Amino acid sequence: MSISYITQARTALQSALDAVELPEPGAKAALQRDITLRPPREVSYGDISTNACIILKSNKNIDFEKTSKAVVSALKELDGIATVRLEDNGYINLFYSHKYWLNNIIPVLKEGSDFGLAGMAKEKCESPVPAEVLDLASYREQANAEALERIAALMGAEVERVTLPQRAAAGYPLASAIAKCSEGKTRFAVLANPPGFIDAFSPILAIDRHYDNPVFAIPYARLMLHRLGATAEEAKAGISDGVDMSVLKLPEEVALARRISDWPLALERAVRKRDAFYLASFLQELSLLFFRLNKRVHLISSTYLTAEAERSARVGLLGALDVILIGGVTLLGVDTVKEYG
């Protein structure tokens, strides 16, 4: 099982922080609790950002110059790193090479849903479940608990169910939602949207055939991959460790490979936030990146997947996408939901 880039970065940062000496008992633990390391919201800031130097500088008992150099040095040694920048605002921003993301494609194909999970933190979380499923809100709580348990089991973590108090039914009738949308799409809609979605539930919006709707976009991306012959099975059959992934040069190809590598982070976030919505949101982002690539190269009508020199790498990229989409919808419990063009 491979190790995610975020786990490698956390380990490197932790090793550098372990060398910090502080006089007060418990001071180091308190210091480390304030340090964050995660992908930044703005992509121009890099692939990972940490406030470690800001926190270190705020402690008068730390030799900041020595410690900050040790942190930056440790991060520069990470596999695939292109640049590590200590910014004027104190943040450290890490930029990985395109080659690093592209080289993750083969491990994704080989490992499937296990990709990148080695060494991930195994946090225990509580998941509220309804005393009885009687409306859309309780239906979502039940579906979310089931999805979180599947995600946690894959990660080797634990989810503890906490039963919510009994209450009266409210909101849009559950039976009507299922009758109008189908059970599978109703489940998909409530999981793929924030909890507030059910307060103004609309069957039309729930199954709207638009790219902004995950209930349509994710299954439609899978359908397109099937029609293109760029499925997980096809990719696994036609790719090997010797395939040159560097032929994938389009920004849309690199962006898709980059986001696929965030699979472990998406699972971790869903467990940490106690909501499978974060996994569904990740799958939606991947689908939109795929559609962006399709808009650029016209997958069905062009020679994109038949060009001899690039075919294996391109099918490998799309097959890896298929692997992650299949893994995600299976964990959500909506793998039977399909779109038929």
Summary of the structure (lengths in Angstrom):
residues: 341
radius of gyration: 22.1
end to end distance: 36.0
largest distance: 67.2
contacts: 1111
relative contact order: 0.13
helix: 57%
strand: 9%
